[in-house]
Amino acid sequence: MRLHNRDVRQDVRELGALLGTVLEEQTSRRSFETVESSRQAAIEYRSGDRESRDSLVTELEGLSPHQQRIVARAFTTYFELINLAEERERVRTIRTESHEGTLDDSLETAAEELGDADIETVQQVLADVLIEPTFTAHPTEARRKTVKSKLRDISTSLETLDERLLTDKEERQLWRDIDAEVTSLWQTPQVRNRQPEPEDEARNVQWYLENTLFEVVGEVYDELDDAIDAEIPGDIEIPKLFEFRSWAGSDRDGNPYVTPEVTANTLERQRSVILAQYRTQLKRLSGVLSQDGSRIDAGSEFQASLERDRDRLPGSARTAEERYPGEPYRQKLKLMRERLRRVGDVRPGGYDDVDDLLADLEVIATSLRNNGAESVVDAHVDPIRRQVATFGFSLASLDLREHQAKHTDAIADALEAEGIDYHGLSEDDRVEFLTDAVLQDEPVIDLGDTDELSDDSARVLRLFDSLADWQTEYGVNAIDTYCISMTEEPSHVLEVLFLADQAGVVSLPEHAGIDIVPLLETEYALSGARRIMGSLFENEAYAQALEARGRTQEIMLGYSDSNKENGFLAANWSLYKNQRRLGEICDDHDVTMRLFHGRGGSISRGGGPMNEALLALPNSTVTGQVKFTEQGEAIAEKYANPRIAERNIEQMLNAQLRARKQAIDQPEEVVHEEWIDAMETMADAARREYRDLLESDGFVQYFEQATPITVIEDLDLGSRPASRSGERTVEDLRAIPWVFSWTQSRCILPGWYAIATGVEAYLEDGGSMETLQEMYDEWPFFQTTLDNAALSLSRTELEIAERYADMAADDLRDRFFPRVAGEYERTTDLITEIGQRDTLHTRDWLGENLERRNPYVDPLNMLQVYLLNRTHRTDIEERTLRLTVKGIAAGMKNTG
């Protein structure tokens, strides 16, 4: 059976040729030849037919500013199109391997593994698992929404060409449509002319939830249902396994533009969107459930439910009876749609909460089953029930986030009027004061009295005051999590509990309306996990709040800032160790832990294949519940295409089901003391080397001169500032522009630097290469860590990075670039030796990908270096420089 009409080479070739035609039509023959000459020169150097890139550099530098802009635009547009071709190839691979039964990490393979267990274990695994992808607004998406929309249309046309039998006329029409979109894409500005606002970011996240994931989730449940039925005897009910969350429109950390009004608008818009989706689904269901009431017995439970709706909505009930006489299911669905329309309305009769809607769907399902329509339930009712269980009335629950210092300052400001010097209290005294304040009945501060407070403090108090209103209006589940950045002390968590108590969101011991989530991201916080969490679990007020939340504690781990502070190897080891430590602390206090992994898109910010990351977690931390961030260009790459989105969700579920079963079977994985000692030695040495590099005199100046950081800071990527205070220090710089800058210069230092130093320290201390090879073969954590570093190393191009280094002052260049290059070479050699392979990476697709892309990224890098070196750039040169950043990001398929 032939599934596809095309392959990736044909897509790349034909899209490239079409772009060339559009380029010539929209500019000139000369411009086309200029771009073609640059392309050929880059390819010939990469293939060994040219000795150097000097002729390419000379040609690019000799162009007029107008021609340079055309070159930058041509290569940027090329990558946008080639990314679509590679996305299509991913879909081909998924479909082909699924058809042949060779798809790795499928739900069938997960079910096979579960099939080895007894029925009680299977039910426990399913009951325990809850996966919570959390979409953030972190500014790493370099493309404009308008550009993404045009690319989606081209992608749809490519799918039609590939998967449908077409007449010659139909194929010509499709290529005409693609031609029109590519022409429009060429004429559309690639660079934003304004900074996106928080609500723009929230709408962007909402698009993926509404247009892709809403449909995909039901399909994943169906696949799992079938896979479980095939492997495991008995009737096993599949519970809710997914819940989507978002920070877009609610993350305040470092973003003064996220106001209570922004959050309120986001909550209202998301509720409106999901309710409209449900009404559409129920309308479709009405087309199916046309049963004649005189030929079936709908049952007393159904009739009672219908009568209650008639009493609630007598006018709508009369309309329903007139429109659907003798069709009870359609009458019921008509009234359900009306109840959905009245959620949040001043009119009575709307659903109070999502459980009421689920109960109505269950009533319909039961009635249908009793009438022999099991297949109708499976095909049409269950998918809606799963959508409702997953998305609720909020589409995605919002997490609030703010920096701990903001809470401390706000409380100190508010208490100053009460004659209390909160800033002057010791940590122990702060804990005692906050605990007593939460446990007493009378409020201590008035959240509405902000006239005498600083703007930042007033902002914090207004947030908590608004939180109570939001939970009343939209339901507790719509916004029930509060994350505290840079948590380092127990008081930082108790401060949020105190503010929530003052707002009435918490009323102990009966009610706690929020999960309070400490974000541990510094070495001080991670190493002090027992001091922080143990103190909280033993605190009288916090223990009551924890009890009210079902004794589940969510703890967030910051991958990005941990890496920026400690370096790749040391950060990964610290995170691994401290996950185990947190698991022990929670076990000691009989608390269920839910780890929240603050992963970025890039390897150096915790990125990499999600299924491998989940399977590499310590068994003792795998409680079944897991949460992780999805952000920037990674969201588009994973969730823009429905088939790829379904595959990602399937892989997550496969990994979590297997990991949870493994944790039940073996609560503590085998990690030999010899391995732990080796990691301690390597991580300590790597951290010292990394910190020494960052703290070396002149390194910050080198970073500024040898990367395009000054350009990146001015790009309108997101609504949040690039640095926390505007200072030029590595500590103050956000992790995203830090990684983005190194990625642009093709020296992805944050993803591998100091690994060689660490390994060499271990070997010099008496360690053996055989032990490292054993660790790689048998320890998922170590294998995943090195494989991820290998991906960053594979994407690093030192020869190009050297051209960026040449922009730095001679003394800085001579001090730092050889040091970085030496570490790269040694790390490459050691990783291949430890992995016992000839190449850095183990993925064939990556080699093909790099071979296809690298020659086309090179001209953009050469042009970027030239423009960065210009001391006085014209407006057109400035725009071209910004465009090279977008183009390289598209070519590398990564920003920060």
C-alpha positions, 0 to 999 in steps of 0.5 A, a space after each residue: 500500500 502506497 501512503 505517499 506521493 512524494 519525498 523530502 528531496 522532491 519537496 526541498 527541490 521544488 520549493 527551492 525552485 519555486 522560491 527562486 522563481 518568485 525571487 526573480 519575479 519580485 526583484 530582478 534576474 541580477 538579484 536571483 543570480 546574486 543569491 544563487 552565487 552565494 548559495 553555490 559558493 557555500 555549497 562548494 566550500 562545504 563539499 571541499 571544492 573551495 579552499 576557503 569562504 573568503 570569496 563568499 565573504 568578499 562577494 557578500 561584503 561587496 553588495 549594496 545594502 539593498 542587495 544584502 537585504 535581498 540575500 538575507 530575505 532569500 535565505 530566511 524564506 528558504 529555511 521557512 519553506 524547508 522547515 515545512 518540507 522536513 515537517 512533512 517528512 516527519 509526518 511520512 515517517 510517523 504514518 509509514 512506521 505506524 502502518 508497518 507496526 515499527 513505530 517506537 514509543 507507541 501506545 501499543 508498546 506501552 500497553 505491551 509493557 503494562 500487559 506483563 503486570 497484574 490488573 491491579 498494577 495496571 489500574 494503579 499506573 493509569 490512576 497515578 499518571 497525569 501529564 501537564 504540558 504548560 505553555 509559556 510566553 517566553 520570548 523564543 519564537 522568532 517568527 511573526 504570527 502572520 508569517 506562521 499563518 502563511 506557512 500553515 497554508 503552504 503546509 496544508 497544500 503539501 499534505 494534499 499533494 503528498 497524501 491524495 490522488 490528484 488529477 493533473 489539473 488539481 495538482 496545477 491548482 495546488 501549485 498555483 496556491 503555493 506560488 501565491 502564498 510564497 509570493 505573499 510571504 516574500 512581500 510580507 515583513 519578516 521582522 515585527 514592527 512592534 513588540 508583542 503584548 502579553 495578550 498577543 502571546 496568550 492568543 498564540 498559545 490559545 491557537 494551538 490548544 483550540 486548533 490542534 490539541 482539542 482534536 488530538 487529545 481524543 484520538 490519543 485516548 482512543 488509541 490507548 483504549 484500543 491498545 489496552 483492550 488488545 493487551 489486557 483482559 477485562 474492562 479497564 476504564 481510562 481516566 483523565 491522563 492529560 491537563 493543559 496549563 498556561 503561563 501566557 497572560 499570567 506570568 508576571 516574573 520580570 514582566 510589568 506588562 502582565 496586569 490583572 486586566 490582561 489575566 482577566 481578559 485571558 481567562 474570559 477569552 479562553 472560557 469563551 473559546 472552549 464553551 464554543 467548542 463544546 457547543 459545536 461538538 454537541 451540535 455535531 452529536 445532535 446530528 448523530 443522536 436522532 433516535 426515535 423516542 417511541 422505539 427506545 427506552 431512554 431510561 428513568 435517569 435520562 428522563 429525570 435529567 431532561 425534566 430538570 433541564 426543562 424546569 431550568 429552561 422552560 422557554 428553550 425546552 418548548 423550542 427544543 420539543 417543537 424542533 425535535 418532537 419525539 427525539 429525546 436525545 436531541 432535545 437534551 443536547 439542545 438544552 445542554 447547548 443553551 446551558 453552555 451558552 449561559 455559563 458566566 451569563 446573568 441569565 440563570 440555568 447555566 452549568 455551575 461547573 464542568 462536573 455538571 456537564 460531564 454528568 449530563 454526558 454520562 447520562 446520555 452514554 448510559 442511556 445509549 448503552 442500555 439501548 444497545 448503542 455501545 458503538 455510538 458511545 465509543 465513536 461519538 460520546 466518549 471523545 467529547 467526554 474526554 475533551 471536557 475532562 481535559 479542557 474543563 471550562 478554562 481551555 488551559 488552567 493558568 499558573 500565576 508566577 512572580 519573583 519572591 522578592 516582590 512578595 517580600 517587599 509588598 508585605 514589608 510595605 503593607 506591614 510598615 503601616 501596622 508598625 511592623 518592620 518585616 524587612 528587619 525580621 530574621 528568617 525564623 521570625 518571619 516564618 513565625 509571624 506569617 504562620 500566626 497571621 495565617 492561622 488567626 481569623 482576623 486579617 492583618 492587611 487590607 489588600 485594597 489599601 494600596 495608596 501609600 505603597 510603591 507601584 510594585 507592592 501595589 501591583 502584588 496586592 492587587 493581584 491577590 485581591 483579583 485572584 479571589 474574584 477570578 476564582 469566584 467567576 471562573 472556578 478555582 480550577 481555572 487559576 489555581 497555581 502560584 509559582 514563586 521564582 528564585 525561592 530560597 527560604 521557607 518564608 518565600 512560600 509562606 508569604 504567598 500563603 499569607 497573601 492568599 489568606 488575606 485575599 480569602 483564597 485560603 481559609 484554613 483548615 477547610 479550604 486552600 484555593 491554590 497550589 503554592 509552587 516553589 521554583 528551585 533554580 539556584 545551587 543554594 536553593 537546590 542544595 537546601 531543598 530539605 531545609 526549605 521543604 522539610 520546614 514547610 511540611 512541618 509548619 502548622 499553617 502550611 501543613 493544613 494548606 497541604 492537607 486541603 490540597 490532597 497532600 500533593 506538593 508541586 515543586 518546580 526545577 529551573 533548568 535554564 538558570 541552573 545551567 547558566 549559573 553552573 554549566 551544563 554537566 554540573 546543572 544536570 547532575 545537581 538537578 538529578 541529585 536534588 530530584 532524588 532528594 526531594 523525593 526522599 523528603 516528600 516520602 518522609 512526610 507522606 506527601 505526593 510529589 509532582 515535579 514541574 520541569 522548567 525546560 526550555 527548547 534548547 538542550 542547554 535549557 533542559 530541552 531535548 526529546 521529551 520521552 527520553 527525558 521522562 524515562 531518564 528521571 530517577 524512579 523515586 521521583 516518578 509518582 505518575 504526575 509530571 508537569 513541564 514547560 513548553 515554550 517558544 519555537 518548540 510549541 510550533 514545532 511540536 503542536 502546529 501540525 496535528 499528526 506531529 502533535 498527536 505523536 508528541 502526546 503519544 510519546 509523552 504518554 508512552 514514557 510516563 506510563 512505562 516510567 510509572 510502572 518501572 517506579 512501582 516495580 523498582 522504587 529505587 533504580 540501580 545507581 552504583 556508588 562508583 557512578 555517583 562518585 564519578 559524577 561528583 568528581 566530574 560535576 565539581 570540576 566542570 562547574 569550577 571550569 565553567 564558573 572560572 570562564 564566566 568570572 574571568 576578567 573581560 569575559 562579559 565584554 568578549 560575549 558582547 563583542 563575539 555574539 549578536 547579543 546587542 541585536 537580540 536584546 532589541 528584537 521584538 520577540 516577546 513582551 518581557 525585557 531581555 534582562 532583569 535590570 538592564 545591566 550587562 552581566 551574565 547573572 542579570 541576563 535572562 537565560 533565553 538571550 544568553 543561549 540565543 546569542 551563542 546559537 546565532 554565533 554557531 558556538 552553542 557553548 551552554 550545551 556542552 562547555 566544561 564536560 571535557 574538563 569534568 571527564 578529564 578530572 575523573 580520569 586523572 583521579 584514577 577513574 577509568 574509561 570502562 566505567 564511563 562506558 558502563 555508565 553510558 550503557 546502563 544509566 539512562 540519566 548519564 546516556 541522555 545527558 551525553 546524548 543531549 550534549 552531543 546534539 549541541 556539539 553537532 550543531 556547533 560550527 567552530 570555524 564560523 564561531 571563530 569569525 564571530 570571535 574575530 570581532 572581539 578585541 584581540 586580547 579578548 579573542 586570544 584569551 577566550 576563543 582558544 579556550 572554548 575551542 579546546 574544550 569543544 575538541 576534547 569534549 567531542 573526542 571524549 563523548 564519542 569514545 564514551 559512546 563507543 561510536 564514530 560520530 557525535 550523534 546517534 540520529 541519522 536524520 540529524 546528519 541529513 538535516 545538518 548536511 542540508 541546512 549548513 550551506 544555507 546558514 553560512 551566508 547568513 552568518 557571514 553577512 551577520 558578522 559583516 553587519 555587526 562589524 559596521 560601526 555606523 549602520 544605515 536603517 536598511 543595514 539595521 533591518 537586514 541585520 535583524 533579518 539575519 537573526 531570524 534567518 539563522 534561527 530558522 536555519 538552526 531551528 532553534 533560538 533560546 
